[in-house]
C-alpha cells in the first residue's frame, strides 16, 4: 500500500485526504476541511490534519490542487496570504514528491473516474463519460473557474484557463443595466464578478438598485437558502438570474472549446440548490446561441455532485506520477 496526501485548496477552505494510491477507486473516508484563515501556511494546515489523524508514517508523495494560476510549481493564494510551492512542501513536510497544480487540472483528471452517482443530468440529453472528445468544466464558487479536458482513449489532457475573468456579456436590457451598475463599481466587469459567491451579492445589489429596493448586506449562502425555501422571493429572482447567466457563459465556453463531449458544472454553490438549478433557465440560455443553437442543443450538460471531485483528481495525478496507473 502506497499512501499519498492530496488537497483541494480554495480561497476559503482547504480539504485534505490521505489515500491509498494503489486502490482501484480511491476512498476519502479520511477527508477533512479547514478554513484557510486558521493557519499560517499550507504546511501548517497539513501538519494539523496529519496530527488529528494520529498519522506519523511514510507518505509517498502529495498533489495539491489550488484555485489560481500555478507557475513553476508555485502560487500565491491571495485570500489566505499563502505562498504555496513544491520545494517548500517537500522541505517542510519531508515528503519526497510534491506537485502543485491548478484546481481545474485536478477536476479534469477526475472526470474519467466519475460514476453515475457523481453527476446529475441537466436537460434532456444524458451525459456520457466518453473516452474520446473535448469536454468543458465551469465552476462557480468563491471565484469562477473554467477549464476542460481532451480525452483520447486512456489519455487525458487537461485544459487550464483563466476564462472566469473574461468580460461579462449581457444578453438583454436588464443585464445591460446590471452591467452599467457594476461598471461604476469595478470599471471592467468579468464573468467572475457575476458568477461566484461575491457575484451573487453583486446581482443582489444591482437588482435592488434597479427596483428601488433598500440594499442590505447579505451572505451568498443566505441568498441561496431563501431562494430554495421561498420560490417567490426577491432572493429567488436573484438566484434565477445567476443560473441563467451561468447558462449563457457555459454555452460560450462550449463554443470556444468545441466541447462537443459535454459541459460539466462544478463549484460549491449549486450542489446546495440542485432542484432550483435544474428548474432554472440554465439550459435554455445555454442553447440560445442564434445560428449555432442546434450545435449547443447537441451538447450534454451535467452537474458534478461528488464532494471529493478535486481530491479524486489530485489522487489520479499522484497515481500517474508514482507510476501506479
WODALIN-V731621 format. One record per residue. N is the residue number from 1. NEAR is the number of other C-alpha atoms within 10 Angstrom. Layout:
n=N near=NEAR
n=N near=NEAR
//
This chain:
n=1 near=9
n=2 near=15
n=3 near=17
n=4 near=25
n=5 near=24
n=6 near=30
n=7 near=30
n=8 near=27
n=9 near=25
n=10 near=21
n=11 near=19
n=12 near=13
n=13 near=15
n=14 near=21
n=15 near=23
n=16 near=23
n=17 near=25
n=18 near=25
n=19 near=24
n=20 near=20
n=21 near=25
n=22 near=16
n=23 near=13
n=24 near=8
n=25 near=12
n=26 near=16
n=27 near=17
n=28 near=17
n=29 near=9
n=30 near=11
n=31 near=16
n=32 near=15
n=33 near=15
n=34 near=17
n=35 near=15
n=36 near=22
n=37 near=16
n=38 near=11
n=39 near=15
n=40 near=12
n=41 near=16
n=42 near=22
n=43 near=18
n=44 near=13
n=45 near=21
n=46 near=22
n=47 near=15
n=48 near=14
n=49 near=21
n=50 near=16
n=51 near=11
n=52 near=10
n=53 near=12
n=54 near=9
n=55 near=12
n=56 near=9
n=57 near=8
n=58 near=12
n=59 near=19
n=60 near=18
n=61 near=22
n=62 near=28
n=63 near=26
n=64 near=31
n=65 near=26
n=66 near=26
n=67 near=19
n=68 near=22
n=69 near=17
n=70 near=19
n=71 near=12
n=72 near=9
n=73 near=15
n=74 near=18
n=75 near=20
n=76 near=16
n=77 near=20
n=78 near=10
n=79 near=11
n=80 near=19
n=81 near=13
n=82 near=17
n=83 near=13
n=84 near=20
n=85 near=20
n=86 near=19
n=87 near=14
n=88 near=15
n=89 near=21
n=90 near=17
n=91 near=12
n=92 near=12
n=93 near=15
n=94 near=13
n=95 near=16
n=96 near=13
n=97 near=18
n=98 near=25
n=99 near=21
n=100 near=23
n=101 near=25
n=102 near=23
n=103 near=28
n=104 near=30
n=105 near=23
n=106 near=27
n=107 near=29
n=108 near=28
n=109 near=25
n=110 near=22
n=111 near=24
n=112 near=17
n=113 near=15
n=114 near=16
n=115 near=10
n=116 near=10
n=117 near=9
n=118 near=16
n=119 near=18
n=120 near=20
n=121 near=17
n=122 near=21
n=123 near=16
n=124 near=10
n=125 near=14
n=126 near=14
n=127 near=21
n=128 near=13
n=129 near=16
n=130 near=15
n=131 near=15
n=132 near=15
n=133 near=17
n=134 near=23
n=135 near=29
n=136 near=28
n=137 near=29
n=138 near=24
n=139 near=26
n=140 near=23
n=141 near=21
n=142 near=21
n=143 near=24
n=144 near=24
n=145 near=27
n=146 near=23
n=147 near=25
n=148 near=28
n=149 near=25
n=150 near=20
n=151 near=20
n=152 near=13
n=153 near=10
n=154 near=8
n=155 near=12
n=156 near=19
n=157 near=14
n=158 near=20
n=159 near=18
n=160 near=22
n=161 near=16
n=162 near=13
n=163 near=17
n=164 near=24
n=165 near=17
n=166 near=13
n=167 near=13
n=168 near=20
n=169 near=16
n=170 near=15
n=171 near=11
n=172 near=8
n=173 near=9
n=174 near=13
n=175 near=18
n=176 near=14
n=177 near=16
n=178 near=20
n=179 near=24
n=180 near=14
n=181 near=20
n=182 near=20
n=183 near=13
n=184 near=10
n=185 near=11
n=186 near=11
n=187 near=11
n=188 near=14
n=189 near=20
n=190 near=21
n=191 near=21
n=192 near=23
n=193 near=24
n=194 near=26
n=195 near=29
n=196 near=25
n=197 near=22
n=198 near=17
n=199 near=22
n=200 near=26
n=201 near=23
n=202 near=21
n=203 near=25
n=204 near=25
n=205 near=21
n=206 near=23
n=207 near=22
n=208 near=16
n=209 near=15
n=210 near=12
n=211 near=8
n=212 near=9
n=213 near=11
n=214 near=8
n=215 near=12
n=216 near=10
n=217 near=8
n=218 near=12
n=219 near=13
n=220 near=20
n=221 near=14
n=222 near=11
n=223 near=21
n=224 near=23
n=225 near=16
n=226 near=16
n=227 near=21
n=228 near=20
n=229 near=12
n=230 near=12
n=231 near=14
n=232 near=11
n=233 near=14
n=234 near=16
n=235 near=23
n=236 near=20
n=237 near=17
n=238 near=22
n=239 near=28
n=240 near=21
n=241 near=22
n=242 near=22
n=243 near=23
n=244 near=19
n=245 near=24
n=246 near=25
n=247 near=22
n=248 near=23
n=249 near=24
n=250 near=26
n=251 near=27
n=252 near=17
n=253 near=23
n=254 near=25
n=255 near=16
n=256 near=10
n=257 near=16
n=258 near=17
n=259 near=22
n=260 near=17
n=261 near=24
n=262 near=25
n=263 near=24
n=264 near=26
n=265 near=24
n=266 near=27
n=267 near=22
n=268 near=16
n=269 near=19
n=270 near=21
n=271 near=17
n=272 near=14
n=273 near=14
n=274 near=16
n=275 near=11
n=276 near=19
n=277 near=21
n=278 near=18
n=279 near=13
n=280 near=18
n=281 near=19
n=282 near=24
n=283 near=25
n=284 near=15
n=285 near=20
n=286 near=24
n=287 near=21
n=288 near=16
n=289 near=17
n=290 near=9
n=291 near=8
n=292 near=11
n=293 near=14
n=294 near=12
n=295 near=15
n=296 near=23
n=297 near=19
n=298 near=13
n=299 near=21
n=300 near=22
n=301 near=29
n=302 near=22
n=303 near=24
n=304 near=25
n=305 near=19
n=306 near=18
n=307 near=14
n=308 near=21
n=309 near=23
n=310 near=29
n=311 near=32
n=312 near=28
n=313 near=29
n=314 near=32
n=315 near=30
n=316 near=24
n=317 near=25
n=318 near=25
n=319 near=21
n=320 near=12
n=321 near=16
n=322 near=15
n=323 near=9
n=324 near=13
n=325 near=12
//
